[in-house]
Amino acid sequence: MSATTPHSPTKLQIMELLSAVGIAQWQDFAAVAARHGLTAMQAKALSQLGTPVPMRRLAERLVCDASNITGIVDRLEAHGLVRREVSPSDRRVKNVVATEEGTATMRRVRAEMESTQAALDTLGEDEQAVLHGLLERLRPAMEHRT
């Protein structure tokens, strides 16, 4: 292989880079969340509430035990960031819903993630568009659970 021949990275190399980027983004997210008085898990839970989410599904998304999610939601509720609502389709199910303050807090956390923003700023607009397109293609396969 000559020096000018493009090198195709292995899947392992790609996974290692995705992991490194994910860890750095998570650290940035956790640090900003802490400045807003939230633990990383509380902020992660809040970030999942674009629409009402059943408690059990929220626990699945956060990869934690249902009993742990109760404590997380209790603390978010005490801060006025979420509320519990009875599911309209099954009265036994409690949905977690972000309040206006919860939604605003999550918007502020995302906006204040300076390390992540700075990293993305190293890419031009075209590169950001390509990255976005690639991540959009990967997301369904990555989020699919069997």
PECOR-V118107 format. One record per residue. RES is the residue in one small letter. PHI is phi in whole degrees, -180 to 180 (999 if undefined). NEAR is the number of other ideal C-beta (glycine too) atoms within 8 Angstrom. D_CENTER is the distance of its C-alpha to the mean C-alpha in Angstrom with 2 decimals. Layout:
res=RES phi=PHI near=NEAR d_center=D_CENTER
res=RES phi=PHI near=NEAR d_center=D_CENTER
This chain:
res=m phi=999 near=3 d_center=40.17
res=s phi=-82 near=4 d_center=41.07
res=a phi=-66 near=3 d_center=39.12
res=t phi=-94 near=3 d_center=38.47
res=t phi=-76 near=6 d_center=37.14
res=p phi=-63 near=3 d_center=33.38
res=h phi=-97 near=5 d_center=31.67
res=s phi=-89 near=4 d_center=29.31
res=p phi=-69 near=6 d_center=26.58
res=t phi=-78 near=6 d_center=26.23
res=k phi=-60 near=6 d_center=23.24
res=l phi=-62 near=6 d_center=23.01
res=q phi=-63 near=8 d_center=22.98
res=i phi=-64 near=9 d_center=20.19
res=m phi=-63 near=8 d_center=18.09
res=e phi=-65 near=8 d_center=18.95
res=l phi=-67 near=8 d_center=17.87
res=l phi=-59 near=8 d_center=14.46
res=s phi=-64 near=8 d_center=14.16
res=a phi=-62 near=8 d_center=15.49
res=v phi=-65 near=9 d_center=13.23
res=g phi=-62 near=8 d_center=10.08
res=i phi=-64 near=8 d_center=11.82
res=a phi=-63 near=11 d_center=12.86
res=q phi=-64 near=10 d_center=9.58
res=w phi=-63 near=9 d_center=8.38
res=q phi=-65 near=9 d_center=11.87
res=d phi=-63 near=12 d_center=11.79
res=f phi=-58 near=14 d_center=8.78
res=a phi=-64 near=11 d_center=10.74
res=a phi=-66 near=8 d_center=13.95
res=v phi=-68 near=11 d_center=13.25
res=a phi=-57 near=13 d_center=11.99
res=a phi=-61 near=10 d_center=15.25
res=r phi=-65 near=7 d_center=17.26
res=h phi=-100 near=10 d_center=16.29
res=g phi=78 near=5 d_center=17.44
res=l phi=-116 near=13 d_center=14.25
res=t phi=-76 near=10 d_center=13.41
res=a phi=-60 near=11 d_center=10.16
res=m phi=-70 near=9 d_center=9.96
res=q phi=-63 near=12 d_center=11.08
res=a phi=-66 near=15 d_center=8.54
res=k phi=-63 near=10 d_center=5.67
res=a phi=-61 near=16 d_center=8.22
res=l phi=-61 near=15 d_center=8.95
res=s phi=-69 near=8 d_center=5.81
res=q phi=-89 near=10 d_center=6.80
res=l phi=-105 near=16 d_center=10.25
res=g phi=-66 near=4 d_center=11.21
res=t phi=-132 near=4 d_center=14.13
res=p phi=-57 near=9 d_center=15.77
res=v phi=-128 near=11 d_center=14.47
res=p phi=-60 near=11 d_center=17.04
res=m phi=-51 near=15 d_center=16.73
res=r phi=-63 near=8 d_center=17.30
res=r phi=-66 near=8 d_center=14.62
res=l phi=-63 near=15 d_center=12.03
res=a phi=-61 near=12 d_center=13.53
res=e phi=-62 near=7 d_center=13.31
res=r phi=-62 near=8 d_center=9.61
res=l phi=-89 near=12 d_center=9.28
res=v phi=53 near=4 d_center=12.31
res=c phi=-141 near=8 d_center=14.53
res=d phi=-68 near=6 d_center=17.90
res=a phi=-57 near=8 d_center=18.53
res=s phi=-67 near=6 d_center=20.62
res=n phi=-70 near=9 d_center=17.86
res=i phi=-66 near=14 d_center=15.72
res=t phi=-60 near=9 d_center=18.90
res=g phi=-65 near=8 d_center=19.06
res=i phi=-62 near=14 d_center=15.52
res=v phi=-67 near=14 d_center=16.21
res=d phi=-56 near=8 d_center=19.71
res=r phi=-70 near=10 d_center=18.67
res=l phi=-64 near=15 d_center=16.30
res=e phi=-66 near=11 d_center=19.27
res=a phi=-62 near=6 d_center=21.69
res=h phi=-85 near=8 d_center=19.98
res=g phi=76 near=7 d_center=20.25
res=l phi=-95 near=11 d_center=16.56
res=v phi=-141 near=14 d_center=16.61
res=r phi=-141 near=7 d_center=19.55
res=r phi=-100 near=10 d_center=20.54
res=e phi=-133 near=8 d_center=22.47
res=v phi=-71 near=7 d_center=24.66
res=s phi=-66 near=12 d_center=23.65
res=p phi=-67 near=3 d_center=26.26
res=s phi=-94 near=4 d_center=26.68
res=d phi=-154 near=5 d_center=27.06
res=r phi=-63 near=5 d_center=28.15
res=r phi=-79 near=4 d_center=27.28
res=v phi=-97 near=11 d_center=23.52
res=k phi=-104 near=9 d_center=21.58
res=n phi=-93 near=12 d_center=18.66
res=v phi=-103 near=16 d_center=16.19
res=v phi=-128 near=10 d_center=16.11
res=a phi=-72 near=11 d_center=14.69
res=t phi=-80 near=10 d_center=17.79
res=e phi=-58 near=5 d_center=18.58
res=e phi=-65 near=8 d_center=18.10
res=g phi=-63 near=14 d_center=14.64
res=t phi=-64 near=10 d_center=13.65
res=a phi=-65 near=8 d_center=15.55
res=t phi=-63 near=12 d_center=14.04
res=m phi=-64 near=13 d_center=10.44
res=r phi=-61 near=8 d_center=12.20
res=r phi=-65 near=9 d_center=14.06
res=v phi=-58 near=15 d_center=11.33
res=r phi=-60 near=7 d_center=9.85
res=a phi=-67 near=6 d_center=13.57
res=e phi=-92 near=8 d_center=14.62
res=m phi=-77 near=12 d_center=12.57
res=e phi=-65 near=7 d_center=15.98
res=s phi=-64 near=9 d_center=15.72
res=t phi=-67 near=11 d_center=13.03
res=q phi=-60 near=8 d_center=15.09
res=a phi=-64 near=8 d_center=18.23
res=a phi=-63 near=9 d_center=17.26
res=l phi=-67 near=8 d_center=16.58
res=d phi=-67 near=6 d_center=19.86
res=t phi=-73 near=5 d_center=21.72
res=l phi=-98 near=7 d_center=21.40
res=g phi=-73 near=5 d_center=23.71
res=e phi=-60 near=5 d_center=22.88
res=d phi=-64 near=6 d_center=24.08
res=e phi=-65 near=8 d_center=22.06
res=q phi=-62 near=10 d_center=18.83
res=a phi=-64 near=8 d_center=19.88
res=v phi=-64 near=8 d_center=20.62
res=l phi=-60 near=9 d_center=17.34
res=h phi=-59 near=8 d_center=15.50
res=g phi=-61 near=8 d_center=17.93
res=l phi=-65 near=8 d_center=17.56
res=l phi=-65 near=8 d_center=13.77
res=e phi=-61 near=7 d_center=14.38
res=r phi=-70 near=8 d_center=17.05
res=l phi=-75 near=8 d_center=15.16
res=r phi=-53 near=8 d_center=12.13
res=p phi=-59 near=7 d_center=14.43
res=a phi=-69 near=7 d_center=16.15
res=m phi=-74 near=6 d_center=13.23
res=e phi=-86 near=6 d_center=11.77
res=h phi=-70 near=6 d_center=15.40
res=r phi=-117 near=3 d_center=16.66
res=t phi=-94 near=2 d_center=20.39
